Amino acid sequence: MRKIDQSFRNLKLVFSALKESVSTPPVENRDFAGIVQSFEFTYELTWKTLKIYLEQQGISAPFPRVCLEEALKRGFCTGMKCGKRSLKIEIYQRIPTINL
């Protein structure tokens, strides 16, 4: 199996787990912590999958920000702005605030 295929398969699994974790409102702080941890894991695997894909296209993207910038340039992601601030901060700001 190719590396990109395995990475994408893993990404689909962790994304499904993230969707499941946010499908019910958190009751306790540890529930929210689990959602955040699931999001962070999904974020990490997303940029690493993008990195593998971009490298196969001959594009060097060794860091998360570079991967996301390259993905934005090529139209892989829409609806996000790329500025001086970290893209990860913008992603976190998109997570709805949950009051416990």
Helices and strands as residue ranges (DSSP letters): H 3-21, H 29-56, H 64-73, H 87-94
